[in-house]
Amino acid sequence: MPSRLLPFGRSHSSQRRDTKFNPSHLEDPTDLETGDNRRHSAAMDFLHLGSKEKRQSSSGQTTPKNKGSPRIPPAKPAKIEIQMESPPCVFYGGPNSSGALFSGQLKLIVTDTEARLTSINMDLKANASVKKPVGKDCPDCINRITTLKTWNFITEPTTYDHGTHRFPFSYLLPGHLPATTHCSLANIDYGLEVKAVTALADVIDHQHPLRVQRALQPSPEKQSVRIFPPTNLTVNVIHAPIIHPIGSFLVQFRMNGVVERQQTTSTRWRIKKLDWRIDEHSKNVSPACPKHWNKVGGEGKGQQHEEMRNIGSDVIKKGWKTDFDTVGGGQIELEFPASIRPGANPVCDVESPTGLAVWHLLIVEIIVAEEHVKHSNKHAVPTGAARVLRCQFKVIVTERGGLGISWDQEMPPMYEDVPESPPGYLTDYAGDLPMPPDEDLEAMGGQG
C-alpha cells in the first residue's frame, strides 16, 4: 500500500523532493480528505517552525511577544489654566509682616462644543516635606499638607459653551507663614490645586506652584567687640547684619592691645593670616505618622537632623595697617569685602513651626604670632608662640526688597482716613449776601 503522507518535518536539507499524489491509489474517498488536511497542517507547521528558527538564529534570542498599542485616554472636554495678575508674593519684614496679597484668574477653556460641569474647586495648599523621614518611603511621614484657602466657583451643575471662561480670585497670605524653602533636609512649598468634575464624572485637574519670598529692610551696621583673655587683645568688628545671596558687604576689623610694654622690652602680636567664611546651618525635625510612632517613642515625637555647609570663604595674607605706637597698646586695622560664593545656592533664613530652621554665621579666624622687642635696637625676635583668635557673628540672609513695598502701603486711603472736604458753594441761599466795607475794596480799572 503506498504511503499517504509526505515526510514533512524539521529538515535541514536544502533540496526538496517533488512527489505527485494520485487519488486513485486510495481505496476510500474519505482517506483523501484526511490526507489533504494532514498535509496542509504539516506544511504550515514546517513553515512556522522554519521561520521561527531563522529568527532565532539571526538574532540569537527569542522574539518577544507583540504587545498591544498603549491605550490613549479619551480627550477631555475642557482644560484649566491659571493666570496670575499680582506681583510676586513677598513678605516685607519679619513674622509681624502684614502679609502678601495675590490675585489672578482661573481660565476654563472649553475645547468641545460645550461642557457641563458639576463643580470647580481650587485649594491653596502648603506642603512641608522632609528628606529624611522616620518611615522610609512612607508618604505620611514625608508630607504634611495644610489647606490654607478653598474656593468653590460653582455649586450646581453648569453648562459652558465653547471658548474661555474666567473666574477671578484673590487672597491675603498671612505674614507669619514661612517663605518657600528648599534645603538639604526639608522643603516648604505652596501651590494652587484645581479640580473640576464633569457631568460624566471625568476629572479635570491643574496645579500651579506659588513661590513665597521674604525680604527684610536694610538695618544699621552692627558693631561687635570680642576679648581674648589672658592676652590684652580686643577685636572690634563692624559689619552689615543683613546680607543677600548676590552682592558683597564690607567688614571693618580693628584689633587693639597688640603691644605690652615693659621698662626695657616690649611684647607685641603680629597678624600672620586672616580667614573668614560664611556657614549655613540647617535643622529639621522629621515627625512620625501614627504607623511609625513606635520608632520615635510615642505620639508627637520625631527625629532631629542637623547639617552645616560652607557658602563663602577667603584667606587674607596682606592688606592690614599695623601701628605699634598708638596710645593704648597699638592697633591693627583691616577692611575686607565678604560675599556668598556664586553658585552656592544659599537658603534664606527661616524658622518654621514645622520644625525647620535655617541660620547663618560669619566666622573670622586670625592667626597672630608673638614677638619680643628690645627698646635699644628695636629689633623684633619671634618667640615661637602663636594663637588662633576665633570669633563668629550672626548674619541674616534674605532676598532683596528692591523698590517693592507692602500691599497695605499701596492701597488708597480708607474712607475714614480721608480729611474733610473743602466748603461747598452757596446755591440755595435766599437774600442779599453781606458786602465788605468800602475801605476793604481795592480800586480796579482806575480811581476808586
DOGUTI-16352 format. One record per residue (C-alpha): residue number from 1; residue in three letters; z, x, y. Coordinates in nm, 4 decimals, decimal comma, m for minus. Each point is the difference from the previous one (the first is absolute). Layout:
N
k|r|w|u|v
NUM|ALA|Z|X|Y .
...
# end
This chain:
448
k|r|w|u|v
1|MET|0,0000|0,0000|0,0000 .
2|PRO|m0,0982|0,1581|0,3340 .
3|SER|0,2632|0,0806|0,2647 .
4|ARG|0,0646|m0,2784|0,2522 .
5|LEU|0,1634|0,2044|0,2841 .
6|LEU|m0,1195|0,3032|0,1866 .
7|PRO|0,2369|0,2984|0,0091 .
8|PHE|0,1306|m0,0447|0,3662 .
9|GLY|0,3037|0,2077|0,0838 .
10|ARG|0,1193|0,3067|0,1904 .
11|SER|m0,2949|0,2285|m0,0705 .
12|HIS|m0,0348|0,3239|0,1968 .
13|SER|m0,3592|0,0552|m0,1187 .
14|SER|m0,2667|m0,0114|0,2669 .
15|GLN|m0,2589|m0,1527|m0,2397 .
16|ARG|m0,0141|m0,3695|m0,0753 .
17|ARG|m0,1667|m0,1540|m0,3117 .
18|ASP|m0,2214|m0,3035|0,0586 .
19|THR|0,0270|m0,2494|m0,2839 .
20|LYS|m0,2005|m0,3191|m0,0264 .
21|PHE|0,1831|m0,3044|m0,1251 .
22|ASN|m0,1821|m0,2499|m0,2256 .
23|PRO|0,1652|m0,3412|m0,0207 .
24|SER|m0,1786|m0,0728|m0,3259 .
25|HIS|0,2191|0,2448|m0,1824 .
26|LEU|0,2950|m0,2311|0,0548 .
27|GLU|0,0676|m0,2625|m0,2604 .
28|ASP|0,1984|m0,2303|0,2326 .
29|PRO|m0,1074|m0,0923|0,3576 .
30|THR|0,3627|m0,0057|0,1036 .
31|ASP|0,0234|0,3696|m0,0757 .
32|LEU|m0,2631|0,0611|0,2695 .
33|GLU|0,2126|m0,1549|0,2716 .
34|THR|0,3047|0,1899|m0,1151 .
35|GLY|m0,1898|0,3290|m0,0057 .
36|ASP|m0,1380|m0,0521|0,3521 .
37|ASN|0,3482|m0,0696|0,1377 .
38|ARG|0,1413|0,3033|m0,1733 .
39|ARG|m0,2791|0,2250|0,1216 .
40|HIS|0,0380|m0,1238|0,3582 .
41|SER|0,3785|0,0524|m0,0058 .
42|ALA|m0,0301|0,3459|m0,1507 .
43|ALA|m0,2650|0,0991|0,2525 .
44|MET|0,2154|m0,1125|0,2919 .
45|ASP|0,2999|0,1897|m0,1391 .
46|PHE|m0,2129|0,3113|m0,0339 .
47|LEU|m0,1298|m0,0199|0,3534 .
48|HIS|0,3495|m0,0699|0,1388 .
49|LEU|0,1606|0,2864|m0,1905 .
50|GLY|m0,2809|0,2375|0,0839 .
51|SER|0,0214|m0,0677|0,3736 .
52|LYS|0,3813|0,0261|m0,0137 .
53|GLU|m0,0203|0,3382|m0,1728 .
54|LYS|m0,2475|0,1237|0,2610 .
55|ARG|0,2360|m0,1005|0,2820 .
56|GLN|0,2954|0,1687|m0,1688 .
57|SER|m0,1924|0,3187|m0,0712 .
58|SER|m0,1389|0,0274|0,3524 .
59|SER|0,3260|m0,0677|0,1864 .
60|GLY|0,2477|0,1297|m0,2563 .
61|GLN|0,2214|m0,3042|0,0387 .
62|THR|0,0023|m0,3670|m0,0715 .
63|THR|m0,1438|m0,2204|0,2711 .
64|PRO|0,2773|m0,2167|0,1484 .
65|LYS|m0,0258|m0,3716|m0,0114 .
66|ASN|m0,1752|m0,1586|0,2917 .
67|LYS|0,2530|m0,1762|0,2151 .
68|GLY|m0,0934|m0,2986|0,2049 .
69|SER|m0,0629|0,0295|0,3739 .
70|PRO|0,3083|m0,0402|0,2217 .
71|ARG|0,0759|m0,3464|0,1171 .
72|ILE|m0,0628|m0,0546|0,3688 .
73|PRO|0,2592|m0,2277|0,1568 .
74|PRO|m0,1408|m0,3020|0,1791 .
75|ALA|m0,0512|0,0337|0,3724 .
76|LYS|0,2683|m0,1541|0,2167 .
77|PRO|m0,0958|m0,2558|0,2623 .
78|ALA|0,1614|0,1940|0,2857 .
79|LYS|0,1558|0,3299|0,0998 .
80|ILE|0,2818|0,0962|0,2374 .
81|GLU|0,0223|0,2663|0,2701 .
82|ILE|0,2721|0,0904|0,2521 .
83|GLN|m0,0849|0,1120|0,3522 .
84|MET|0,2833|0,1524|0,2042 .
85|GLU|m0,0120|m0,0622|0,3746 .
86|SER|0,3175|0,1742|0,1198 .
87|PRO|0,0632|0,3729|0,0553 .
88|PRO|0,1570|0,2062|m0,2814 .
89|CYS|0,3542|m0,1018|m0,0931 .
90|VAL|0,2307|0,2529|0,1671 .
91|PHE|0,3768|m0,0252|0,0473 .
92|TYR|0,0886|0,1650|0,3322 .
93|GLY|0,3530|0,1329|m0,0247 .
94|GLY|0,2609|0,0126|m0,2729 .
95|PRO|0,1330|m0,2765|m0,2260 .
96|ASN|0,0867|m0,2026|0,3108 .
97|SER|m0,3680|m0,0288|0,0895 .
98|SER|m0,1328|m0,3413|0,1023 .
99|GLY|m0,2480|0,0170|m0,2877 .
100|ALA|m0,3775|m0,0100|m0,0208 .
101|LEU|m0,2183|m0,3060|0,0545 .
102|PHE|m0,3228|m0,0266|m0,1983 .
103|SER|m0,2613|m0,2719|m0,0191 .
104|GLY|m0,3310|m0,0611|m0,1698 .
105|GLN|m0,2297|m0,2490|m0,1664 .
106|LEU|m0,0501|m0,0903|m0,3629 .
107|LYS|m0,3693|m0,0603|m0,0611 .
108|LEU|m0,1059|m0,2324|m0,2805 .
109|ILE|m0,3678|0,0679|m0,0708 .
110|VAL|m0,1534|m0,2778|m0,2118 .
111|THR|m0,3033|0,1343|m0,1857 .
112|ASP|m0,0879|m0,3216|m0,1865 .
113|THR|m0,1125|m0,3239|0,1560 .
114|GLU|0,3623|m0,1025|0,0238 .
115|ALA|0,3371|0,0929|m0,1421 .
116|ARG|0,2944|m0,2262|m0,0666 .
117|LEU|0,3358|0,1750|0,0200 .
118|THR|0,3423|m0,1340|m0,0853 .
119|SER|0,2089|0,2745|0,1650 .
120|ILE|m0,0300|0,3119|0,2148 .
121|ASN|0,3171|0,2086|0,0163 .
122|MET|0,0637|0,3412|0,1519 .
123|ASP|0,3131|0,2159|m0,0445 .
124|LEU|0,1174|0,3022|0,1961 .
125|LYS|0,1695|0,2238|m0,2568 .
126|ALA|0,1948|0,3247|0,0125 .
127|ASN|m0,0089|0,2129|m0,3151 .
128|ALA|0,2518|0,2805|m0,0571 .
129|SER|m0,1187|0,1964|m0,3031 .
130|VAL|0,1604|0,3063|m0,1590 .
131|LYS|m0,1755|0,2884|m0,1742 .
132|LYS|0,2901|0,0925|m0,2271 .
133|PRO|0,1139|m0,3353|m0,1430 .
134|VAL|0,2960|m0,0482|m0,2323 .
135|GLY|m0,2197|m0,1623|m0,2622 .
136|LYS|m0,3264|0,1854|m0,0458 .
137|ASP|m0,3041|m0,2232|0,0528 .
138|CYS|0,2284|m0,2981|0,0690 .
139|PRO|m0,1549|m0,2046|0,2844 .
140|ASP|0,3359|m0,1581|0,0873 .
141|CYS|0,1581|0,3444|0,0474 .
142|ILE|m0,2968|0,1343|0,1972 .
143|ASN|m0,0694|m0,2801|0,2502 .
144|ARG|0,2261|m0,2080|0,2209 .
145|ILE|m0,2084|m0,2558|0,1875 .
146|THR|0,1364|m0,2055|0,2888 .
147|THR|m0,1890|m0,2864|0,1640 .
148|LEU|0,0514|0,0106|0,3770 .
149|LYS|m0,2197|m0,2922|0,1068 .
150|THR|m0,2107|m0,2731|m0,1617 .
151|TRP|m0,2867|m0,1979|0,1546 .
152|ASN|m0,1238|m0,3268|m0,1549 .
153|PHE|m0,3327|m0,0646|0,1692 .
154|ILE|m0,0801|m0,3220|m0,1880 .
155|THR|0,2341|m0,2342|m0,1853 .
156|GLU|m0,2513|m0,2445|m0,1490 .
157|PRO|m0,3453|0,0279|m0,1613 .
158|THR|m0,2640|0,0742|0,2627 .
159|THR|m0,3760|0,0418|m0,0232 .
160|TYR|m0,1686|0,2748|0,2045 .
161|ASP|m0,3727|0,0211|0,0681 .
162|HIS|m0,2121|0,3089|m0,0312 .
163|GLY|0,0894|0,2598|0,2634 .
164|THR|0,3057|0,1774|0,1430 .
165|HIS|0,3266|m0,1798|0,0699 .
166|ARG|0,2792|0,1733|0,1946 .
167|PHE|0,3785|m0,0374|m0,0214 .
168|PRO|0,2013|0,1853|0,2700 .
169|PHE|0,3425|0,1481|m0,0754 .
170|SER|0,2626|0,2161|0,1735 .
171|TYR|0,3432|0,1408|m0,0763 .
172|LEU|0,2684|0,2116|0,1648 .
173|LEU|0,1156|0,2796|m0,2299 .
174|PRO|0,3730|0,0673|0,0474 .
175|GLY|0,0739|0,3409|0,1482 .
176|HIS|0,2631|0,0945|m0,2593 .
177|LEU|m0,2572|0,0221|m0,2809 .
178|PRO|m0,0933|0,3487|m0,1203 .
179|ALA|m0,3471|0,1292|0,0795 .
180|THR|m0,2707|0,0499|m0,2602 .
181|THR|0,1046|0,3090|m0,1968 .
182|HIS|m0,1645|0,2013|m0,2781 .
183|CYS|0,2054|0,2922|m0,1333 .
184|SER|0,0517|0,1778|m0,3314 .
185|LEU|0,2870|m0,2280|m0,1056 .
186|ALA|m0,0917|m0,3496|0,1175 .
187|ASN|m0,2418|m0,2116|0,2018 .
188|ILE|0,0483|m0,2821|0,2492 .
189|ASP|m0,3081|m0,2157|0,0538 .
190|TYR|m0,0832|m0,3220|0,1783 .
191|GLY|m0,2906|m0,2316|m0,0658 .
192|LEU|m0,1460|m0,3486|0,0293 .
193|GLU|m0,0821|m0,1822|m0,3234 .
194|VAL|m0,2196|m0,3122|0,0114 .
195|LYS|m0,0437|m0,2472|m0,2850 .
196|ALA|m0,2307|m0,2984|0,0128 .
197|VAL|m0,0383|m0,2502|m0,2869 .
198|THR|m0,3120|m0,2107|m0,0450 .
199|ALA|m0,0205|m0,3500|m0,1417 .
200|LEU|m0,1188|0,1529|m0,3301 .
201|ALA|0,3143|0,2209|m0,0150 .
202|ASP|m0,1928|0,3160|0,0916 .
203|VAL|0,2094|0,2523|0,1923 .
204|ILE|m0,1442|0,1867|0,2993 .
205|ASP|0,2286|0,2839|0,1037 .
206|HIS|m0,0078|0,2777|0,2579 .
207|GLN|0,2328|0,2844|0,0991 .
208|HIS|0,0162|0,1714|0,3371 .
209|PRO|0,2272|0,3054|0,0548 .
210|LEU|0,2060|0,0077|0,3181 .
211|ARG|0,1185|0,3331|0,1376 .
212|VAL|0,3236|m0,0040|0,1995 .
213|GLN|0,0963|0,3012|0,2140 .
214|ARG|0,2972|0,1004|0,2128 .
215|ALA|m0,0193|0,2043|0,3216 .
216|LEU|0,3004|0,1355|0,1868 .
217|GLN|m0,0202|0,0707|0,3697 .
218|PRO|0,0421|0,3659|0,1068 .
219|SER|0,3551|0,0974|0,0844 .
220|PRO|0,1486|0,2910|0,1990 .
221|GLU|0,0209|0,3398|m0,1636 .
222|LYS|0,3027|0,0630|m0,2136 .
223|GLN|0,2210|0,3067|0,0505 .
224|SER|0,2017|0,1319|m0,2935 .
225|VAL|0,2459|0,2901|m0,0231 .
226|ARG|0,0916|0,1861|m0,3192 .
227|ILE|0,2663|0,2687|m0,0376 .
228|PHE|0,0219|0,2571|m0,2795 .
229|PRO|0,3496|0,1363|m0,0580 .
230|PRO|0,1382|0,2626|m0,0554 .
231|THR|m0,2603|0,1390|0,2419 .
232|ASN|m0,0295|m0,0927|0,3654 .
233|LEU|m0,3572|m0,1226|m0,0481 .
234|THR|m0,0861|m0,3389|0,1483 .
235|VAL|m0,3388|m0,1696|m0,0346 .
236|ASN|m0,1208|m0,2556|0,2525 .
237|VAL|m0,3089|m0,2025|m0,1012 .
238|ILE|m0,1893|m0,2568|0,2084 .
239|HIS|m0,2593|m0,2115|m0,1801 .
240|ALA|m0,1620|m0,3442|0,0003 .
241|PRO|0,1918|m0,2432|m0,2227 .
242|ILE|m0,3117|m0,2105|m0,0697 .
243|ILE|m0,3142|0,1636|m0,1382 .
244|HIS|m0,3350|m0,1327|m0,1258 .
245|PRO|m0,2200|0,0725|m0,3029 .
246|ILE|m0,2687|0,1476|0,2259 .
247|GLY|0,0794|0,2387|0,2842 .
248|SER|0,2555|0,2726|0,0683 .
249|PHE|0,3327|0,0106|0,1812 .
250|LEU|0,1758|0,2852|0,1785 .
251|VAL|0,3274|0,1533|m0,1200 .
252|GLN|0,2087|0,2044|0,2447 .
253|PHE|0,2328|0,2480|m0,1668 .
254|ARG|0,2734|0,2101|0,1627 .
255|MET|0,2598|0,2194|m0,1709 .
256|ASN|0,3101|0,1185|0,1906 .
257|GLY|0,2771|0,2422|m0,0906 .
258|VAL|m0,2260|0,2629|m0,1525 .
259|VAL|0,1981|0,2958|0,1464 .
260|GLU|0,3660|0,0884|m0,0605 .
261|ARG|0,1092|0,2846|0,2292 .
262|GLN|0,2781|0,2530|m0,0562 .
263|GLN|0,1063|0,2933|0,2162 .
264|THR|m0,2504|0,2569|m0,1261 .
265|THR|m0,2208|m0,1971|m0,2375 .
266|SER|m0,1601|m0,3392|m0,0356 .
267|THR|m0,0997|m0,2125|m0,2966 .
268|ARG|m0,3014|m0,2234|0,0424 .
269|TRP|m0,2268|m0,2256|m0,2037 .
270|ARG|m0,3779|0,0150|0,0024 .
271|ILE|m0,2366|m0,2682|m0,1358 .
272|LYS|m0,2291|0,1195|m0,2781 .
273|LYS|m0,1685|m0,3248|m0,0982 .
274|LEU|0,0151|m0,3741|0,0696 .
275|ASP|m0,1152|m0,2666|m0,2458 .
276|TRP|m0,0310|m0,3698|0,0713 .
277|ARG|m0,1036|m0,2890|m0,2206 .
278|ILE|m0,0016|m0,3801|m0,0070 .
279|ASP|0,1308|m0,1576|m0,3198 .
280|GLU|m0,0603|m0,3590|m0,1019 .
281|HIS|0,2753|m0,1615|m0,2064 .
282|SER|m0,0468|m0,3255|m0,1881 .
283|LYS|0,2487|m0,2036|m0,2001 .
284|ASN|m0,0471|m0,3214|m0,1933 .
285|VAL|0,2016|m0,2199|m0,2332 .
286|SER|m0,1994|m0,1477|m0,2886 .
287|PRO|0,1586|m0,3343|m0,0965 .
288|ALA|0,0002|m0,1360|m0,3525 .
289|CYS|m0,1242|m0,3405|m0,1059 .
290|PRO|0,2263|m0,2219|m0,2149 .
291|LYS|m0,1650|0,1318|m0,3177 .
292|HIS|0,0980|0,3603|0,0836 .
293|TRP|0,3459|m0,0454|0,1508 .
294|ASN|0,1490|0,1762|m0,2996 .
295|LYS|m0,1738|0,3241|0,1020 .
296|VAL|0,1780|0,0210|0,3371 .
297|GLY|0,3358|m0,1465|m0,0916 .
298|GLY|m0,0252|m0,3593|0,1114 .
299|GLU|m0,1369|m0,2406|0,2564 .
300|GLY|m0,0722|0,1174|0,3536 .
301|LYS|m0,0215|0,3703|m0,0904 .
302|GLY|m0,2905|0,2412|m0,0074 .
303|GLN|m0,1118|0,3604|m0,0293 .
304|GLN|m0,0077|0,2212|0,3100 .
305|HIS|m0,2770|0,2543|0,0488 .
306|GLU|m0,0330|0,2637|0,2728 .
307|GLU|m0,2807|0,2363|0,0954 .
308|MET|m0,0657|0,2559|0,2717 .
309|ARG|m0,3233|0,1626|0,1123 .
310|ASN|m0,1091|0,2337|0,2761 .
311|ILE|m0,2507|m0,1411|0,2510 .
312|GLY|m0,0154|0,2894|0,2504 .
313|SER|0,1215|0,3576|0,0379 .
314|ASP|m0,0648|0,3315|0,1719 .
315|VAL|0,1385|0,3543|0,0243 .
316|ILE|0,0503|0,1657|0,3395 .
317|LYS|0,0461|0,3790|0,0149 .
318|LYS|m0,0498|0,0625|0,3708 .
319|GLY|m0,0119|m0,1706|0,3369 .
320|TRP|0,3695|m0,0243|0,0942 .
321|LYS|0,1628|0,1498|0,3082 .
322|THR|0,3094|0,2110|m0,0546 .
323|ASP|0,2469|0,0805|0,2801 .
324|PHE|0,3121|0,1910|m0,1064 .
325|ASP|0,1268|0,0420|0,3589 .
326|THR|0,0454|m0,3681|0,0824 .
327|VAL|0,3525|m0,0955|0,0969 .
328|GLY|0,1794|m0,1768|m0,2811 .
329|GLY|m0,1164|0,2132|m0,2913 .
330|GLY|m0,3775|0,0091|0,0450 .
331|GLN|m0,2559|m0,2512|m0,1151 .
332|ILE|m0,3289|m0,0369|m0,1864 .
333|GLU|m0,2503|m0,2700|0,1017 .
334|LEU|m0,2967|m0,1382|m0,1910 .
335|GLU|m0,2354|m0,2929|0,0418 .
336|PHE|m0,2306|m0,1073|m0,2831 .
337|PRO|m0,2112|m0,3059|m0,0897 .
338|ALA|0,0646|m0,1892|m0,3216 .
339|SER|m0,2094|m0,2665|m0,1677 .
340|ILE|m0,0661|m0,1779|m0,3277 .
341|ARG|m0,2560|0,1744|m0,2163 .
342|PRO|m0,3441|m0,1678|0,0059 .
343|GLY|m0,0669|m0,1753|m0,3262 .
344|ALA|0,3691|m0,0360|m0,0881 .
345|ASN|m0,0176|m0,3802|0,0283 .
346|PRO|0,3554|m0,0446|0,1268 .
347|VAL|0,1908|m0,3230|m0,0470 .
348|CYS|0,1576|m0,1487|0,3104 .
349|ASP|0,3755|m0,0434|0,0054 .
350|VAL|0,1094|m0,3220|m0,1666 .
351|GLU|0,3182|m0,1560|m0,1299 .
352|SER|m0,0548|m0,3117|m0,2062 .
353|PRO|0,2550|m0,2414|m0,1479 .
354|THR|m0,1899|0,0364|m0,3286 .
355|GLY|0,1518|0,3474|m0,0396 .
356|LEU|m0,2800|0,2188|0,1381 .
357|ALA|0,0856|0,2540|0,2717 .
358|VAL|m0,2121|0,2794|0,1494 .
359|TRP|0,1265|0,2520|0,2588 .
360|HIS|m0,1016|0,3422|0,1351 .
361|LEU|0,1802|0,3214|0,0933 .
362|LEU|m0,1077|0,2932|0,2178 .
363|ILE|0,1516|0,3142|m0,1545 .
364|VAL|0,0113|0,3333|0,1855 .
365|GLU|0,1059|0,3218|m0,1739 .
366|ILE|0,0553|0,3226|0,1969 .
367|ILE|0,0456|0,3389|m0,1619 .
368|VAL|0,2029|0,2353|0,2240 .
369|ALA|0,0895|0,3662|m0,0588 .
370|GLU|0,3047|0,1798|0,1407 .
371|GLU|m0,0345|0,3180|0,2100 .
372|HIS|0,2559|0,2503|0,1270 .
373|VAL|m0,0584|0,1490|0,3465 .
374|LYS|0,1851|0,2827|0,1778 .
375|HIS|0,0301|m0,0353|0,3757 .
376|SER|m0,0685|0,3711|0,0509 .
377|ASN|m0,3544|0,0155|m0,1337 .
378|LYS|m0,0927|m0,3684|m0,0408 .
379|HIS|m0,1386|0,0791|m0,3464 .
380|ALA|0,0167|m0,2941|m0,2432 .
381|VAL|0,0865|0,0718|m0,3612 .
382|PRO|m0,0395|m0,2807|m0,2610 .
383|THR|0,3201|m0,0599|m0,1916 .
384|GLY|m0,1786|m0,1609|m0,2950 .
385|ALA|0,1735|m0,3356|0,0484 .
386|ALA|m0,2112|m0,3087|0,0364 .
387|ARG|0,0547|m0,3732|0,0112 .
388|VAL|m0,2066|m0,3133|m0,0502 .
389|LEU|0,0796|m0,2652|0,2597 .
390|ARG|m0,1071|m0,3437|m0,1130 .
391|CYS|0,0067|m0,3170|0,2086 .
392|GLN|m0,1588|m0,3406|m0,0510 .
393|PHE|m0,0814|m0,2835|0,2375 .
394|LYS|m0,0992|m0,3561|m0,0774 .
395|VAL|m0,3374|m0,1116|0,1301 .
396|ILE|m0,1637|m0,3430|m0,0276 .
397|VAL|m0,3644|m0,0232|m0,1057 .
398|THR|m0,1693|m0,3115|0,1377 .
399|GLU|m0,3427|m0,1261|0,0977 .
400|ARG|m0,1205|0,0382|0,3556 .
401|GLY|0,0481|m0,3083|0,2110 .
402|GLY|m0,2963|0,0777|0,2235 .
403|LEU|m0,0593|m0,2516|0,2767 .
404|GLY|0,1122|m0,2934|m0,2113 .
405|ILE|0,2921|m0,2162|0,1007 .
406|SER|0,2065|m0,2552|m0,1820 .
407|TRP|m0,1334|m0,3517|m0,0368 .
408|ASP|0,2789|m0,1533|0,2097 .
409|GLN|m0,1007|0,2176|0,2955 .
410|GLU|m0,3618|m0,1176|m0,0189 .
411|MET|0,0821|m0,3701|0,0149 .
412|PRO|m0,0319|m0,1887|0,3286 .
413|PRO|0,3292|m0,1088|0,1574 .
414|MET|0,1721|m0,3068|m0,1357 .
415|TYR|0,0229|m0,3184|0,2091 .
416|GLU|0,3634|0,0553|0,0882 .
417|ASP|m0,0742|0,3567|0,1110 .
418|VAL|m0,2610|m0,1040|0,2604 .
419|PRO|0,1481|0,0061|0,3541 .
420|GLU|m0,0117|m0,3015|0,2280 .
421|SER|m0,3403|m0,0842|0,1411 .
422|PRO|m0,0745|0,0249|0,3742 .
423|PRO|0,0489|m0,3189|0,2073 .
424|GLY|m0,2799|m0,2525|m0,0159 .
425|TYR|m0,1994|m0,1636|0,2804 .
426|LEU|0,1230|m0,3102|0,1854 .
427|THR|m0,2569|m0,2617|m0,0959 .
428|ASP|0,1991|m0,3242|0,0195 .
429|TYR|0,1967|0,0717|0,3200 .
430|ALA|0,0192|m0,2960|0,2375 .
431|GLY|0,0590|0,0628|0,3691 .
432|ASP|m0,0518|0,2779|0,2484 .
433|LEU|0,0652|0,3551|m0,1021 .
434|PRO|0,2553|0,1878|0,2088 .
435|MET|m0,1631|0,2380|0,2429 .
436|PRO|0,1465|0,3363|0,0989 .
437|PRO|0,0997|0,0645|0,3642 .
438|ASP|m0,2711|0,1021|0,2425 .
439|GLU|0,1431|0,3447|0,0530 .
440|ASP|m0,0449|0,0765|m0,3720 .
441|LEU|m0,3747|m0,0703|0,0189 .
442|GLU|m0,2335|0,2937|0,0683 .
443|ALA|m0,2946|m0,0311|0,2335 .
444|MET|m0,3278|m0,0300|m0,1785 .
445|GLY|m0,3448|0,0380|0,1548 .
446|GLY|0,1213|0,0744|0,3517 .
447|GLN|0,2981|m0,0843|0,2168 .
448|GLY|0,2693|m0,2238|m0,1373 .
# end
